[in-house]
Amino acid sequence: MFETFPDMEVLKMANSRVSLLRHSLNSFFPPSATSTFSLSILPTRRFIVSASISSKEAFVDSLSSQQAATPFADSENPKLSNRWKPMCLYYTQDKCTMMQDSSHLQKFNHSFYLENELNTTEYKNKHSEHFDFFLVLDLEGKVEILEFPVLMIDAKTMNVVAFFHRFVRPSEMSEERINEYIEGKYGKLGVDRVWHDTAIPFTDVIEQFEEWMTKHNLCSNDLCGPLPRAAFVTCGNWDIKTKIPQQCKVSKMKLPSYFMEWINLKDIYLNFYKRRAAGMRTMMNELNIPLLGSHHLGIDDTKNIARVLQRMLTDGAILKITAKRNPQVHEKVEFLFENRIK
């Protein structure tokens, strides 16, 4: 005898999965794999598939230089496109198998460009005293880190020149708890399947991140010590002050020395515009910057924070280190701005 389930439970389970199946079939498998499967029988439900980026792209498309385009960049000029389209999330993890499929390339972006229309004519490297690059970082995950995205912005041109993005697999959770955690975090966005297919342990993420920084000459040596040419930029102190040290303890690894100082964009915003901003959304609303992608998907938040950074640099803000960690006692942090967001 077959076990039966209540009708409402069946509907709930079906509704939570069918759109993810639709997205997976459309964006991951080749057309030949789905040619015999009729998508018309699936009920429609709109999921937001958000933009993200990949360390596989060494440099990004730039309006000022054709040399910045990658071999895998979309043929269309992002500035000329009249609609936003999401980045392929498998591509961000170096696992896209659809680079030869034209319908996939039309649906998903495989290059990166910040859509702000800014007048940079008068911008002459007013950003800081000595930084060449800003590394915009926005972590996701309250229990353990689930997502580690970084945008590398050239301080002179404000262009995004490189990027790194990895989903992170928790190391101290049961598989059942991980599934619940990811369903609650990414299931509503329809990208939990991508997370499960690509997430790697935090120790591997840091190893790959250091390889990425070395590749882009941000580290002075293979050990990746303090970054003389770049500064991390975060929206708040939590990411580097609190979460990364916590995750390092969970992952039984030493806190990397390049996480000893950072720029909290909230403090820069407060002192430059003379008004408080509770977070990214507040800053975007006050600066009339429309939100792109999904809030609390890390790579989308990183992109939106970078757009706020662009605007502030264009307006004349000067970015300086706002917090430094005591190298002997990591729990002690010195905040360098008297007027700051607490």
N, C-alpha and C positions, 0 to 999 in steps of 0.2 A: 504494500500500500504506500502511495506517495504522500509525503507530508505536505500539508497545505498551509498557506499564510493568509492573514486577513487582507482583504482587497486594498485597504489604505496603505498597508505596509508595502505591498507590491508596487503600488503607484509611487510611493515615496522613493523606493529603491530605483525604480525605472527612471524617474525624473532626475535623480541625482547623477545618473551615469550616462544618459543617452547623448547629452550634448558633448560630453568629453569624448565619447566614441566618434561622434560626427567630426569633431576637431582633429582627433588623432588620425582618422581615415583620410581626411582632406589634406592635412599638413605633413604627415610623416610617411605614409606608405605610397609607393609609386602608383600611377594610374592603373597599371596592369593588375595590381593586387586588389583593386577595388572595382574593376570593370564589371564583375559579375554580381556585385553587391549593390542593391538599389537603395540609395540614400533617401529616396522619396518616402520610404515607409517609416522613416524616423521622424518623430514629432520635433518641431523646431523650438529651440529655446536659446536665447542670446547669452553667450558668455563673452567676457572681455578677455581677449588674448593680448597680453601687453607687450610693449617693446622691450627688447633687451639686446645685449651686445656680447661680443666674443673676443677673447684674447687671440683668437686665430687671425683676426684682422690686425695686422701690425700698425697700420695707419688708416685713418678714416677719410671718407670723401670730404674734400674741402672746396669751397667755392673759389678760393684764391689760387688753388694749385691742382692741376690734373694729375700730378705725380702722387697725390695723396690717395687716389682711388686704388682699391684692392682688386685682385684678379676676380674676386667673387662679387664685386659690387654690382648693384642693380644698374641697368643701363640708363634708367630715367634719372634726370637731375632732381634731387630731393627738393630743391628750392622751387622748381617749376611744377612739382606735383601739387594738385589742388586738393588732395585728400591724404590724411594720415593713414598709414598702414603699419601693423605691428611687425616687429622683428621676429624672425623665426627663432623660437626658443630652443629648438634642437641645435640650430647653428651656433647659438651662444655657448653651447657646451661641446662644440666641435663634433657634433654627431648628426648633422643634417645629411640625409642621403638623397635629397631632391634637387640638387643644384643644377641638374640638366632638365628639370621639368618646368616648362614655361608657365603653366597655370599656378604652380607653387610660387614661382618667382614673382608673378603678378599679384598674388595674394599676400605674400610676406616679404618684408624688407630684409636685405642682407648687407646693408651698408648703414652707416650711422651719421646723422646730422642733427644738430640742435636747431629746431625750427624758428627760433627767435629772429625777428627782423630788427636788427640793431644797427644804429648809425655809429660805426667805429672809426669814422674819419679822424676825430680828435683824440682817439685813444692811443697813447704813446707809452705803453708799459708803465703806467702809474700804479701798478698793482701792489708792489711791495719793495723792500730794500734789496732783496737778493734772490728770490725764488724764480726759477725758470718754469716750473710746472706745479699745478695743483691737482691733488688726487682726491676727487670727491668720493666719499665712502658713505654708504647707508646700509647697515646690517638689518637683517630680519630674523626674528626668533627670540621669544622671551625665555623659554626654558633652556634650549641650546640654540646656537646660531644655525639658521636654516639657509641663509643666502648671503653671499659675500660679493657685492658688486663694486667696482671702482672705475671711474672715468678719469683719464689723464688729460688735463686741459693745459694748453700752452699759454703761459701767462702773458706773452707778448701779443698773441693774435686772438686769444680767447677761443680758439678752435679746439675741439676734442681731437686729439692726435692718436690715442690708443685707449684700449679698454680691457678689463678683465672681469669675468663673471663666472661664478660657480655656485651651484646649489650644494648645501652641506648636509651630510647625513649624521644625525646624533649618534654619540658613542655609548651613552649610558641609558638607553631606553629599550624596552622590549619591542619586538616587531609590531605587536598589536598597538602599543602606545604610539609608536612612530606613525602608523597608519591613521590613527585618530588625530594626531597632531597635524599631519599634512592635509588630511581631509578638511579639518577645520580652518587651516590657514590658506591653502591653495585650491581646495576643491571648488569653492564658490567662484573662483576665477577660471576654472576649467583647465588648469595647468598642473594639477597634481600628478598626472601621468608623466609629464616631462620631468618633474622633480624625481619621481621614483626611478626613471630611466637614467638619470644623469648624476644624482647626488653622490658625493664622495666624502670621506672623513675629513675633519677640519685639519688634521696634520698634513694630509695630502694637498688640501687647498693652499695652505701656507707655503708648502714646498713649491707648488706650481706658481704661486704668486711671486715668490722670490726669484724664480727663474724668469718670470715675466718682467720684473723690475730690473734684473740684471741685463736682460735683452734690450731694454730701453735706456740703459746707462743711468739708472736712478741710484743704483747701489755702487759704492766705491770699490767693492770687491765681492767675491762669491758668498761671503758671509752675510751680506745685506745688513750692515749696521745702520747708524743714523743717516738720514737722507740729506745730503748737503744742498741739493738742487731743487727739492720738492717738499711740499707740505701737504699733509692730509687736511681735508676740509669736511666737516660734518655739520649736520643740523642738530646741534645739542652736544653735550659732553658724554652721553650715555655710551655711544658706540665704542670709543677708544678708552675712556676713563673706566668704565664698568664692565661692559660685556666681553670685550676681548680678553682681559685678564681672567674673568670667570671661565671663559671657554678654554683658555690655556690650562687652567687648573684641572678642569674636567678631562681634557685631552692629555693630561700629564706631560706637558711640554713647557719649556721656558718661554716667558714673554719676550717676543722679538724686540730688539733695541730701537727699531724704527717706529715703535708705537709709544715713544716717550714724550712727544709733543704734537699739538694739533691746533687747527683753527676752528673755533666754534662760530659758524656763520651767524647764529643768533646774536652773539655779542657784537660782531662787526656791524650787523644791521642796526642794532640798538644805538650804537655810538655814532654811526654815520647818518641815519635818518632821524635820530632822536625820538624814536618810538619803539615800543616793545612789540615783538612778534612771538606768539606762543609756539609757532611751528612753521613748517613748510607751506601749508595751505594758507596761513595768515599772510605770509610774505608774498605769495603769489597773488592773492586777492588784492593786497594793497598796491602791488606793482602792476596790476592788470595783466598778469601772465596766465593764460588759460592752462588748466591741468591737462596733461596728456597721459594716456594709459591708466593704470589702476593704482590708486593710493594703497600703500603698504605691500605692493610687490616691489621688492628692493631695487631692482634695476630700473623700474619706472621712476621711483622716488629719487634715485641718484640722478637720473636724467633731468627731472624737474628742478632739483636742487642746483644742478649745473646751470640751468637756464636763469635761475635767480642770481647765481654768482655772476653770470655774464652781464646781466642788467646792472648789478651793483658796481662791477668794474667799469662799465660804460658810463655810469653816473659819476664815477670818480672815487669810489671807495678804495681805500688802501688796506690790503690784507696783511695782518701780522699774527704771529703766534699768540693764542689767547690762553693756553694752558700747557704746563710742563709737569711731567712726572718726576718724582725723586728717583734717580737711578739706583739708589741703595734700598730705599723703602718704596716700593711701587704703589702702595696704597696712598701715599702722600702726594697730592697734586697741588701745585701752585697756580692760581688763576691770576693772570697778568693784567686784566682789565678791572679797574675799580667799579665801573658801571657795567654790570653784566647780568645776564639772565641766570637765576639760581634755580 
